[in-house]
Amino acid sequence: MKWSLYLGKPAGIKVFIHWTFVLLVIWLSWMHLQQGHGLFEIIMGLFFLALLFACVTLHEFGHALAARRYGIDTQDINLLPIGGVARLERMPEDPKQELVVAAAGPAVNVAIAGVLFLLILVTGQSQLDISHHVTGSNFLSDLLAINIILVLFNLIPAFPMDGGRMLRALLAFKMKRAKATQVAASVGQLLAIGFILFGLFYNPFLLFIGVFVFLGAGAESRQVSMAESMKLISAKDVMTGNFQSISLSATVAQAASLMLENRSSELVVTNGDQFVGIVSYRLVILAIQEGKSEQPIIDLIQEDVKTFEPNLVLADVIDVLRLENQTLYPVIENGKLKGIITHSNLNKILLDKQAAPQIQD
C-alpha cells in the first residue's frame, strides 16, 4: 500500500506498517533521551513498543482468521501508530457470525493477558531488572496492563470499536440489521457525548476519544443504511442502453474507426441481439500494426468477460467492479444484451441516489 512498508504474508494475509511509525520511534527515543536514559534503555523501550504492536497485530489476526472461517477474506492488515486495521472484504451480516468475528480480536488480547499473568506467576518476579527503564514499572506487567486496556477499550459498545459491532450483532438477533445498527450507533454516540463532557473538565484525551467514537458511530450507521438501500437496486436499474456495439461481421478497421469516434477502449460485439463478447482497443491497434485491418474482428473477441444478470443486486455489482479491470460490463438475459454498466455511469447513478461511495477505475 502507498506510504506503507510490506512486512510479510503470515497465514496468507498481507501485513503493512505505515511510514509514520518512524515518527513514533523518533519521539519515543527522544523521550528517553530527555529523561537521561542511555542506548540500552532506548533499545528496551523500542523492544517494548514492538511487543505492544505485536499484540495489536495478533488482535487483528483474530478478526481476520475468524472471518476466514465464514468464507470472508482479509485484504490486508495495516499497522498505524494509533492501532491496527484488518480490512475485511465485508463484515458478515449473520449476527452470530458477526459476533464471533468482532469478539475474536479482544479474545486474543485476553489470551495474551492470561499467558503474561501465568508467566509473571511462574517467574515469581514482581519487577524485572530491565523493566523500570521501559515505562516505570514491571516489563511484563506493563504488557499485561496494556492488553487489558486493549480489551476494555475495544469492548466499549460503540462503533468503530469491536464492542459496537458486538452490540449490533446481539441486537440483530431480535431486529433487522439496519435497525440494530441505528440503535447501536445511538448508544455509541450517547457514550461519546459522555466522554466529551467528561474530557472537557477532567481529561483532554477522553475528549479525543469521544469525538472519535461519535464520528465512527455516525459513519457506521450511514454505511449500513447505504448497504441496505443497495439491496433494493439491481443491475437493470443502473445499466445504460446508450453504448456502442459492433456487428460480428465487422472488420478490424471498422472497429478502430468506431473506437476513435467514440473514444472507447472496449466495444461490445453482438450477433443481432445476442451478446458475443468484447473487443479491446489494444488488440485492435495490434492487429492494425500487423497489417490486418480488413481481418474480421471475430478473431479478436474476448469471450471470457464478466457479465451481469439484470436482477443482480447492486452490492454484488460493486463487489465485482472493485475486483475486475474491465471498463464495461454487459448485462445479459438469456444470451441477449440488455445494456451495459461502466464505472462512470454507475458512479453517476450512485451519486444521484447517494447510495454508496464511488468505485475507482
N, C-alpha and C positions, 0 to 999 in steps of 0.2 A: 504493500500500500504506500501511497505517497507520504513522504516525511516519516516513514517508519522503517525500522530495521527488522528483517526477517530472521527469526531465531531458530525456526525448525518446524517440523510437522509431526509432533508426537500424536499417536493414535489417529493419524491421518488428518489432523486439524492444524492448519497453519497458525503460527503464533507470531505476532509482531509487537515490537516495542517502539513507542513514539520517541522522536528525537528530543522532546522536551525533558526526557529523563536526564539528559546531560546537565540541564539547568538544576535539576533536583540534586544530582551528585555534587555539583559545584557548590550549591547552597549548603548541603549537609557538611561538606568538607570545610567550608568557610566557618560554619557554626562551631565546629570542633576547634579550629584554629583560634577563634575568638575566645574560647574557653581555655586556651593554653594547652590543648592536647597535642600529642605528637603523632608521628606516622602510624604507630601501632593502633592508637585509638581511632584514627580516621579509617584505617582498614577495617577494624572491627565494626565501626559504625556503618560502613558501606556493606559489610557482610550481613549485618542485621537487616539493612534495607533490602538486600537481595532475598533473604529468607522471608521477609514480610511479603514481598511481591510474588514469591513462590507460593505462599499461602493464597494470595489473591488469584493467581493463575489456576491453582487447583480448584478453587471455588468456581471459576468459570468453566473448568473442565467438568465439574459436577453437573452444571446445567447442560453442557454440550453432550455428554455421554448419556444423560437421562433422556434428552431429546432424541438422540440416535435410536434409543430403544423403541421409539414410536415412529421411526422412519423419517425423522426430521434431521437434515444435515446442518452442520455449522459452517458458515462461510469462512470465518476466521475468529481468532481471539486477539484483541488489541489491548495492550497494557499502556495505560496513561498514568501520569503522576497522581491523579486523583482516584485511580482504581482500574479495574479491568472491565472489558465488554466482550461478551460472546455474541457474535452476530449470527443468530439462528435464522434459517431460511424463513421460518414462521413460528409463531407460538401455537401449540396445539389448542384447538377450540373445545375439545372434550375436557370438562372440568377436572376429572380425575387425572388425566394426563398432564394438564397444566399445573395442577397441584404438585405432582411428583417432580416435574421439571423445575418449578420455582423453588421447591423446598430442597432440591438436590445440592444447590450451592451452599446455603447455610449448613446443611448436614455435613458437608465436607469439613467446614471450619469447626463444627462440633467434634468430629472425629479427630482432627488435628489437635484441638484443645485437650481431648482425652488422652492422646498419646503423650503430649507435653506434660500433662499433670502426672501421669504414671512415671514418666522419665524423671521428673522432679522428686517424686516419692522414692524411686529406686536409688537415685544418686544420694539422697539424703542431704542435699546441699540447698540451703535457702538462698545462697548467693555464690555465684561462680567468680573466680578471681578476675576474669576479664570483663565481667558484665557491668561493673559500676561505671565504666567509662563509656558505655554504649548509650544508655538512656538514664542513668542514675539509679538503676535498680538491677535486679537479677535478670540475666540474659534470657533464660528460658521462661521465667515468669513474665517478662515483658512480652515475649512472643505469645505466651498463653493468654495474657490480658488482651492483646490486640485481636486474637482470634475470637475471643468472647465479645469484644466490641463489634467486630465484623458481623457476628451472628445477630446481636441485638439491633444494630443499625439496619441490617437488611431485613429484619423481621418487622420493622415499622410498617404498619398496614397502610402504606401509601405508595402510589406509583412515583418514580420508576423502580423502587426497591422491590425485592422479592416478596416482602410481606404484602404489598399491594396486589401482586398477582395471585398470591395465595388466598387473600381475602376475596378477590374476584372469582377465583375458582370455587371457593366454598359457597359463595352466593349463587353461582351459576348452577349449583345442584337444585336450586329452588326457583330460579327465574331465568329468563333469557340472558344470553351473554351480554348484549348491548345494555340491558337494564342493570345487570350486575356490575358492568364497568362504570356506569354512571354513579351507582351507589358507592362503589369502592373509591372512585375519583373524588366524590363529595367528602367521604370520610378523610381521605388523604389531604384534601385542601383545608378541611377544618383543623386537622392536626397541624398543617403548615402554618395557618394563621396563629395557632398557639405558639409554635416555635418562633415566629416572627415577633410576636408581642413579648415573649419571654426574652428573646435575644436583644430587643431594643433596650431593655432595662438591666439585663444581667450579663449576657454573653453574646458578643457580635457574631461568633461562629454559628450559634443557633439561628441567627438572622439569615445567614447564608444558606443553612440547611433548609430553613422554612421556605425561602424563595425557590430553591432548587426543587423541593417537593411540590410546591404549589404549581409551578410551571410543568413539572413532569406529569402530575395528575391530570392537568388540563389537556396536555398533548396526547396522553394515552386515551382519554375519553374521545377526543376528536378523531384519532386514528381508527378506533374501533367503529365509531359512527360511520366513517368513510368506508371501512371494510364492509359493514353491513349494507350500506347503500349500493356497493358494487355487486352484491349478490342479486340485486333487483335489475341489474343491467346485463345484457348479453352481447355477444359478438355482433349480432344483427343490428343492435341499437347503435353501435359505434362504427360499423363499416361504412364505406363510401362507395357509391356507384360511379363516381367521377374518376375514372382511371383509364390509362391507355393499355390496350391489348393488341396483340398481333396474331394474324392467322398462322396456322401450322404450315401453310404452303408458302409463306413469305420468305424472302431471301435475306442474307446477312446485311446487304446494302440497305434494304428497306428497314430492317430493324435498327441499323445505325442512324438512318435519317430520322426515324420516329423518336429515337432516344435523344438526339441532338435537338430536335424541335421542341420536345417537352422536358428536356433536362432530366431525364430519368436514368437511374443506374440499373434498373431492372424492368423488364416487361413481362406481362402475363401472356402466355401463349395459349390460344384456345382453338378448338376444332368445333365450330358452330358455337353452342352454348356450353360445351364440355371443357372443363379445365384440363390442360395437358401438362403444363409445367411453367418454369420461369427461365428466361434467358437473361444473362447478365451483360452489362456494358463491357466488362473486362474480356469476356470470351468473344464478344462481337468484334472488338478492336483487334484482338489477337488474330482472329480469322481474316480480317481485312489486311493486316500486315503480312499474312501468309498468302495473299492473293486469292482469297476465297470469297470475294464479295458476292458472287452470284450463287454461292452454295446455299441450299435450303437451311433454314435455321433449326430444322429438326435435329441436326447433329450437335447442336449447342445447348439443347434444352436440359435444364436441371430438373429431374423428376423427383428427387428426394428432398422436397421442400416442405417446410412446416405449414400446415393449413389449419383452419379453424372450422368447426361446425357452427351454424348460426346460433344455436342455443347455449353455447359455451359461456359460462358466467364471466364477467369482466375481470374478476380477481384472478382467474386462471389464465385469461388472455395476457394480463400484465405480467404474471409469473413467467410465461413463455417469452415475452418480449425482452425481459431482463436477461434471459439466458441465451437466446438466439441472436444471430447477427444479420438476419435478413433485413431488407429495407421495406419490404411489403409482404403481407401475409394474406393469401386468398381465403375467402370464406366460401366453403363448398358444401352443397347439399345434394346428395345422390349423384355426385360427379359433376353437377352443374355449378358454374361460377356465379355466385350471388353478389359479390362485391369484394373489396379488399380492405385491410386495416394496415395503416402505416403508423410509425411513431408520431409523425407530425399531426395527422388528423386525429389520432387518439388523444394526444396532449391537448389539442384544441377543445375536444368534446369534454374531457375531464376538467379542464379549466372552467368551461361554461357550467358544468354540473357541480364543480367543486367537490368531486367525488374522491380524488386521490392525487398524490404527488405526481409530478411529471416523470416520464420514462426517458432516459437518455439514449441516444443512438449509439 
